[in-house]
Amino acid sequence: MGELPDNLYFILVVGAIAFILLQILIRWWQESRYTFKDKTVLITGGSRGLGLVMARQLVHQGARVAICARDQAELERAKLQLKDCFTLTCDVTDQTQVEQMIQKITEHFGNIDVLINNAGIIQVGPIETMTLEDYDAAMKLHFWAPLYTTFAVLPTMRHQKAGRIVNISSIGGKISVPHLLPYSASKFALVGLSEGMRSELAKDGIKVTTVCPGLIRTGSTENAYFKGHHRAEYTWFTISDSLPILSMSAEAVARKILAGCRRGDSEIITSLPAIIGIRFHGVFPGLTSDILSWVNRLLPENGGIGSDRIIGKDSHSSITSSLLTALSQRAARQNNQLTPEEIKE
């Protein structure tokens, strides 16, 4: 077989560059067609972490932002940061409270244009430490809560023939990660719900986006729940969450999510490690499971406090208060994961 002529190589290179530029141009055009200015956006779990970072960026872009959370003190601190924001106390796992919240936002701002289902819970530990209550709590917050909020906003969005719904899942909703079984199972459920919604709601002019981020430096490990050998569990989790190559800043992830929402993307995977992992798992699911089974052998075994749970901020050690976790600790201070008193300690 003969060698390809030089001009064919040139044509292939030019064609590849043209294709990439065309994709960039299409994405820019899609983003430019939609603006958050004067749009009403509801973010669940918006008082801290990624939800708070998205709220900051949306306020900056001229959106009318409403955030909800269960903790009133957290909401008040978030409001001080955001200034121009409508806050509501709501347990989104309670359908009645969700419906009342949607009614209050509608009365305050008018119809909701964008719904971002962001509220979440993280429980870390080996399978032996997880109880049925852990799975139930994860499913309530990651599956039922987005379903309740979506049902509550759908009538208006359908009437308007327009709306955007963003469901924040995780790489854990594509690859089941050891020591995060309730989290992964519930995030898998959210991915299935979100993808099905996109297919069925497109005819109504409603765009549904499924977000599957990798590790994000939000400081969320401070409020995650750790079981078994909780200090060891917290150590591996928070160090992973802090490493620059493995994790992304919350600000960068928020920008990608909001840009994808403006474009109406079907799916957003925010980091290169997450993209590689998900693509690899799609082609080699068995091999991925085998690799993760070896990873699991390196994680802490059952023991310690067993099925009891302790939050991250009470699981620190000398290792987790070092340079290894500096980025995550800074994110925790910036994103309302700690109270002012805890920051001063």
C-alpha positions as CSV (number, residue, x, y, z in Angstrom):
1,M,0.0,0.0,0.0
2,G,1.5,3.3,-1.1
3,E,2.1,6.4,1.0
4,L,-0.5,9.2,1.0
5,P,0.5,12.2,-1.1
6,D,1.6,15.3,0.9
7,N,-1.3,17.3,-0.4
8,L,-3.7,14.8,1.1
9,Y,-2.1,15.2,4.5
10,F,-2.5,19.0,4.1
11,I,-6.2,18.6,3.2
12,L,-6.8,16.3,6.2
13,V,-5.1,18.8,8.6
14,V,-7.0,21.7,7.2
15,G,-10.3,19.8,7.3
16,A,-9.7,18.9,11.0
17,I,-9.0,22.5,11.9
18,A,-12.0,23.6,9.9
19,F,-14.2,21.1,11.7
20,I,-13.0,22.2,15.2
21,L,-13.5,25.9,14.3
22,L,-17.0,25.1,13.0
23,Q,-17.8,23.3,16.3
24,I,-16.6,26.4,18.3
25,L,-18.6,28.7,16.1
26,I,-21.8,26.6,16.5
27,R,-21.3,26.5,20.3
28,W,-20.8,30.3,20.4
29,W,-23.9,30.8,18.2
30,Q,-26.0,28.6,20.4
31,E,-24.9,30.4,23.6
32,S,-25.5,33.8,22.0
33,R,-29.1,33.0,21.3
34,Y,-30.0,32.6,25.0
35,T,-29.3,34.9,27.8
36,F,-30.0,34.7,31.5
37,K,-30.7,38.4,31.8
38,D,-34.1,39.0,33.4
39,K,-34.7,35.2,33.5
40,T,-36.0,33.7,36.8
41,V,-33.7,30.9,37.9
42,L,-34.3,28.5,40.8
43,I,-31.3,26.6,42.3
44,T,-32.0,24.0,44.8
45,G,-29.3,23.5,47.4
46,G,-28.1,27.0,46.5
47,S,-26.9,28.1,49.9
48,R,-23.4,26.6,49.6
49,G,-21.0,24.8,47.3
50,L,-21.6,24.6,43.6
51,G,-25.1,25.9,43.9
52,L,-23.9,29.1,45.5
53,V,-21.1,29.5,42.9
54,M,-23.7,29.2,40.1
55,A,-26.0,31.7,41.9
56,R,-23.1,34.2,42.0
57,Q,-22.5,33.8,38.3
58,L,-26.2,34.1,37.4
59,V,-26.6,37.2,39.5
60,H,-23.6,38.7,37.6
61,Q,-25.3,37.8,34.3
62,G,-28.5,39.6,35.3
63,A,-30.7,36.7,36.2
64,R,-33.4,36.9,38.9
65,V,-32.1,34.2,41.2
66,A,-34.0,32.2,43.8
67,I,-32.1,29.7,46.0
68,C,-33.5,27.2,48.5
69,A,-32.0,25.1,51.3
70,R,-33.1,23.6,54.6
71,D,-30.7,25.6,56.8
72,Q,-32.0,29.2,57.4
73,A,-28.6,30.4,58.8
74,E,-26.8,29.1,55.6
75,L,-29.4,30.9,53.5
76,E,-28.9,34.2,55.3
77,R,-25.1,34.0,54.9
78,A,-25.5,33.2,51.2
79,K,-27.8,36.2,50.8
80,L,-25.2,38.5,52.3
81,Q,-22.8,37.3,49.6
82,L,-25.3,37.4,46.7
83,K,-27.1,40.6,47.8
84,D,-29.7,40.5,45.0
85,C,-31.3,37.1,45.6
86,F,-34.6,35.6,46.8
87,T,-34.0,32.9,49.5
88,L,-36.5,30.3,50.7
89,T,-36.3,27.6,53.3
90,C,-37.5,24.4,51.8
91,D,-37.0,20.6,52.2
92,V,-37.1,19.6,48.6
93,T,-37.8,16.0,49.6
94,D,-41.2,17.1,50.7
95,Q,-43.6,17.6,47.7
96,T,-45.9,19.9,49.6
97,Q,-43.1,22.3,50.6
98,V,-41.8,22.2,47.0
99,E,-45.2,23.2,45.6
100,Q,-45.4,26.0,48.2
101,M,-41.9,27.2,47.3
102,I,-42.7,27.4,43.6
103,Q,-45.8,29.4,44.3
104,K,-43.9,31.9,46.4
105,I,-41.2,32.3,43.7
106,T,-44.0,32.8,41.1
107,E,-45.6,35.4,43.2
108,H,-42.3,37.2,43.8
109,F,-40.7,37.1,40.3
110,G,-43.2,35.6,37.9
111,N,-42.8,32.3,36.1
112,I,-39.7,30.2,36.5
113,D,-37.6,30.1,33.3
114,V,-34.7,27.9,34.5
115,L,-34.7,25.1,37.2
116,I,-31.4,23.8,38.4
117,N,-31.7,20.7,40.5
118,N,-28.5,20.8,42.5
119,A,-29.3,19.7,46.1
120,G,-27.4,16.7,47.2
121,I,-26.0,14.5,49.9
122,I,-22.8,12.5,50.1
123,Q,-22.3,9.5,52.3
124,V,-18.9,7.8,52.3
125,G,-18.0,4.4,53.6
126,P,-17.8,0.7,52.8
127,I,-21.0,-1.2,51.9
128,E,-21.1,-2.8,55.3
129,T,-21.6,0.6,57.0
130,M,-24.5,1.7,54.7
131,T,-28.0,1.3,56.0
132,L,-31.4,1.3,54.2
133,E,-31.9,4.8,55.6
134,D,-28.8,6.0,53.7
135,Y,-30.1,4.7,50.4
136,D,-33.5,6.2,51.1
137,A,-32.1,9.6,52.0
138,A,-29.9,9.6,48.8
139,M,-32.9,8.6,46.6
140,K,-35.1,11.2,48.2
141,L,-32.7,14.0,47.5
142,H,-31.2,12.9,44.2
143,F,-34.3,11.4,42.5
144,W,-37.6,12.3,44.1
145,A,-36.6,16.0,44.9
146,P,-35.8,16.7,41.2
147,L,-39.0,15.0,40.2
148,Y,-41.0,17.1,42.6
149,T,-39.5,20.4,41.5
150,T,-39.8,19.4,37.8
151,F,-43.5,18.5,38.2
152,A,-44.1,21.8,39.9
153,V,-42.6,23.9,37.1
154,L,-43.8,21.9,34.1
155,P,-47.3,23.3,33.7
156,T,-46.0,26.9,33.3
157,M,-43.0,25.8,31.1
158,R,-45.4,23.8,28.9
159,H,-47.8,26.8,28.6
160,Q,-44.9,29.1,27.7
161,K,-43.5,26.5,25.3
162,A,-40.1,27.3,26.8
163,G,-37.9,26.4,29.7
164,R,-34.6,24.9,30.8
165,I,-34.1,22.2,33.4
166,V,-30.6,21.3,34.6
167,N,-30.1,18.1,36.6
168,I,-26.8,18.0,38.5
169,S,-25.8,14.3,38.6
170,S,-22.2,13.1,38.8
171,I,-19.5,10.9,37.3
172,G,-20.9,8.6,40.1
173,G,-24.1,8.5,38.0
174,K,-22.1,6.9,35.1
175,I,-19.6,4.8,37.0
176,S,-20.4,3.4,40.4
177,V,-17.6,4.4,42.7
178,P,-16.5,2.3,45.7
179,H,-17.5,3.6,49.2
180,L,-20.2,5.8,47.6
181,L,-22.9,3.2,46.8
182,P,-26.0,5.1,47.9
183,Y,-24.7,8.2,46.2
184,S,-23.9,6.4,43.0
185,A,-27.1,4.4,42.9
186,S,-29.2,7.5,43.3
187,K,-27.2,9.5,40.8
188,F,-27.7,6.7,38.2
189,A,-31.4,7.1,38.8
190,L,-31.2,10.8,38.2
191,V,-29.3,10.3,34.9
192,G,-32.0,8.0,33.7
193,L,-34.8,10.4,34.8
194,S,-33.0,13.4,33.2
195,E,-32.2,11.7,29.9
196,G,-35.8,10.4,29.6
197,M,-37.2,13.9,30.4
198,R,-35.1,15.5,27.7
199,S,-36.6,13.1,25.1
200,E,-40.2,13.6,26.2
201,L,-40.2,17.3,26.9
202,A,-38.4,18.5,23.7
203,K,-41.8,18.7,21.9
204,D,-42.9,21.3,24.5
205,G,-39.9,23.5,23.9
206,I,-38.2,22.5,27.2
207,K,-34.5,21.6,27.1
208,V,-33.3,19.3,29.8
209,T,-29.5,19.1,30.5
210,T,-27.8,16.3,32.4
211,V,-24.6,17.3,34.2
212,C,-22.1,14.7,35.2
213,P,-19.1,16.5,36.8
214,G,-16.0,14.8,38.0
215,L,-14.3,15.9,41.3
216,I,-15.1,19.6,42.1
217,R,-13.3,21.8,44.6
218,T,-16.4,23.1,46.3
219,G,-15.4,22.3,49.9
220,S,-18.4,20.0,50.1
221,T,-16.3,17.3,51.9
222,E,-16.7,19.5,55.1
223,N,-20.4,18.6,55.2
224,A,-20.3,15.1,53.7
225,Y,-21.1,12.2,56.0
226,F,-18.3,9.7,56.7
227,K,-18.7,6.2,58.2
228,G,-16.5,3.4,59.4
229,H,-13.0,4.7,59.9
230,H,-14.3,8.2,59.3
231,R,-11.0,10.0,59.5
232,A,-9.4,7.7,57.0
233,E,-12.4,7.9,54.7
234,Y,-12.4,11.7,54.9
235,T,-8.6,11.8,54.2
236,W,-8.7,9.9,50.9
237,F,-11.9,11.7,49.8
238,T,-10.8,15.3,50.6
239,I,-7.3,14.8,49.1
240,S,-8.8,13.5,45.9
241,D,-11.1,16.5,45.9
242,S,-8.2,18.9,46.2
243,L,-5.7,17.7,43.6
244,P,-5.6,20.2,40.7
245,I,-5.3,17.5,37.9
246,L,-8.1,15.3,39.2
247,S,-10.4,18.1,40.3
248,M,-11.8,21.3,38.9
249,S,-12.6,24.6,40.6
250,A,-16.2,25.2,41.4
251,E,-16.1,28.4,39.4
252,A,-14.9,26.7,36.2
253,V,-17.5,23.9,36.6
254,A,-20.2,26.5,37.1
255,R,-19.2,28.4,34.0
256,K,-19.3,25.1,31.9
257,I,-22.8,24.2,33.3
258,L,-24.3,27.6,32.7
259,A,-22.8,27.8,29.2
260,G,-24.2,24.3,28.5
261,C,-27.6,25.3,29.8
262,R,-27.6,28.3,27.4
263,R,-26.7,26.1,24.5
264,G,-29.3,23.6,25.5
265,D,-26.8,20.7,25.7
266,S,-28.1,17.2,26.4
267,E,-25.2,16.3,28.6
268,I,-22.2,18.1,30.2
269,I,-19.2,16.2,31.5
270,T,-17.0,18.9,33.1
271,S,-13.4,17.5,33.4
272,L,-11.0,15.6,31.2
273,P,-10.5,12.8,33.8
274,A,-14.3,12.4,34.0
275,I,-14.6,12.3,30.2
276,I,-11.9,9.7,29.9
277,G,-13.3,7.6,32.7
278,I,-16.9,7.6,31.4
279,R,-15.8,6.9,27.8
280,F,-13.5,4.0,29.0
281,H,-16.3,2.6,31.1
282,G,-18.7,2.7,28.1
283,V,-16.3,0.6,26.0
284,F,-14.9,-1.6,28.8
285,P,-17.5,-1.8,31.6
286,G,-16.2,-5.1,32.9
287,L,-12.6,-4.0,33.0
288,T,-13.6,-0.7,34.7
289,S,-15.4,-2.7,37.5
290,D,-12.3,-4.9,37.9
291,I,-10.0,-1.9,38.2
292,L,-12.4,-0.3,40.8
293,S,-12.4,-3.6,42.7
294,W,-8.6,-3.2,43.2
295,V,-9.1,0.4,44.1
296,N,-11.5,-0.7,46.7
297,R,-8.9,-2.9,48.3
298,L,-6.8,0.3,49.0
299,L,-9.7,2.0,50.8
300,P,-10.4,1.7,54.5
301,E,-12.1,-1.5,55.6
302,N,-15.1,-1.8,57.8
303,G,-14.7,-0.8,61.5
304,G,-14.3,2.4,63.4
305,I,-17.7,3.9,64.1
306,G,-19.5,1.4,61.9
307,S,-22.9,2.6,60.6
308,D,-22.8,5.8,62.6
309,R,-21.8,8.9,60.7
310,I,-19.7,12.0,61.3
311,I,-19.4,15.0,59.1
312,G,-16.2,16.0,57.4
313,K,-15.5,19.0,59.5
314,D,-15.3,16.8,62.5
315,S,-13.0,14.2,60.8
316,H,-9.9,16.3,60.3
317,S,-6.4,15.0,61.0
318,S,-2.9,16.5,60.6
319,I,-2.8,15.2,57.0
320,T,-6.1,16.8,56.0
321,S,-5.0,20.1,57.5
322,S,-1.9,20.3,55.3
323,L,-1.0,21.6,51.9
324,L,-2.5,18.5,50.3
325,T,-6.0,19.8,51.0
326,A,-5.3,23.6,50.8
327,L,-7.4,24.1,47.6
328,S,-10.4,22.3,49.1
329,Q,-10.1,24.1,52.4
330,R,-10.0,27.5,50.6
331,A,-13.1,26.5,48.6
332,A,-14.9,25.6,51.8
333,R,-14.2,29.0,53.3
334,Q,-15.3,30.8,50.1
335,N,-18.4,28.7,49.4
336,N,-20.3,28.9,52.7
337,Q,-19.4,25.3,53.8
338,L,-18.2,26.7,57.2
339,T,-19.7,29.1,59.6
340,P,-17.8,32.3,60.5
341,E,-17.0,30.8,63.8
342,E,-15.5,27.7,62.2
343,I,-13.4,29.7,59.8
344,K,-11.9,31.6,62.7
345,E,-10.9,28.4,64.6
